[in-house]
Structures are given as structure tokens and as C-alpha cells.
Amino acid sequence: MSELDASRYTLEVSDTLKDYLAQKFKDPVRFETTEEFLARIAKEQTQLPDAAQQELQSFLVAAEEVKFGNAPDADRRAVPLIKRAENVVNLCQTIN
């Protein structure tokens, strides 16, 4: 984080998490916007464990707020995103 601004850091964490989910679950989240992902999971089932899917939803919304919100506290808001991403991965690993 010290080498990147909040937006770039958030993008890197988000892309890494999406790459992991795409590879592990063959989920197209890597190629979807947050809006597209949220719309898809509202209509159809995914292979992601339910708890991981819920945590991913929260992560993606928070990441969007950091990337595009231009908030003065973006650096502070970006820091916990890595922990949220780790939570998604941990949920995926413990459930599957």
C-alpha cells in the first residue's frame, strides 16, 4: 500500500481476488463489473460458497467506493480491504 495510491491499491487487491475466484471456481467475476456481478448473483446460483459470496459482495462494494468515491479518507478506507479479501479466500478454503 505504501507504494500505491488508494485507488490503485484497491484495484490490485480486487483484481487478485477476482483472479483467484475465476481460477478456483471458474466464475466469470474477473470479467464483470461489480454491478454485473451483483445482478448475476441476484438471478442465478454461483459455485462460490454462500458465506464467501456475501463477503465478496461487501468487498466489491467497499472497493468501488474507494476506487471511484474520491473520498478524502480513501487511504484509510483502503487498508482493511486486504483483510476482507483474505476473508473471502479463507471462507472459500474452509468450505471447499
N, C-alpha and C positions, 0 to 999 in steps of 0.2 A: 504494500500500500504506500510506503514512503516514496516509491519511485513513480507512482502514477497518480493522476488526479482522480477524484472520487468517481466520476463518470466512467473513465477508462478501467479503473479497478473493478467496478461493478460489472462492466461488460465482460471483462476477462473471467471473473468468477462465474457469471451467468453462462457464458459460452462453455466453460469447462464442465459445469454441471450438466448442461444440455448434451454435450458430447458423451458424457458418461451414461446418461439415461438412454440416449439413442443407441449406444452400443450394447448396453446390458439388456434393454427391454425392446429394442427395435422400435422405439417410439419416435414419431416424427417431430417431437418438440424442438429439436435442434433447428428445424427449418420453418418454424412457426413464430409469429409474433406472440406476445403474451395474450393479446386479445383473441387471436386464433386458437391458441391452446385452451384458454378458458371456455370459449364457445364449444370447442370439440368435446371437452370432458363433461360439459353440461348435457351433451346429447348422447354420448357413447362411452362405453367402458374402455379403460386402458389396461395395459398389463402392469402398470405401476401399482404397488401396494397402496391401499386406501390412505393409510396414515402418511405415506411418503407423498402421495398425490396432494393431500391437503397442505402439507408443509411446503411443497413445491409451489402451490398456488400463492401462498403467503410470501414466499421468497420472491417470486416473479413480480408480484405487485409492488413489494418494497423496492426491488431493484429498479423497476420502471420509475418510481418516484425519485430515486437518486439520480438515475441517468437523465431524466427529462424534466425534473421538477425545478432545477436551478435554485434550490434552496440554499440559503447561506450556511446551513449546518450540514451540507451534503457529506463532508468528510466524516463527521461524527456518525451520520446515519449509514454510511457505507461500511464502517468497521464491523458491525455484527452480522453482515451478510455472509461472511465466510463461515461463521458458526451455523447459520441457517442452512447453508449449502451442505455443510458436513452433516447436519441433522438429516437432511434428505437422503444422503448416501448411507448413513448409519441405519436409517429405517429400511432402506432397500436391502441392505446386507443382513439385517437381523430377521427380516420377514421371509426373505427368499434364500 
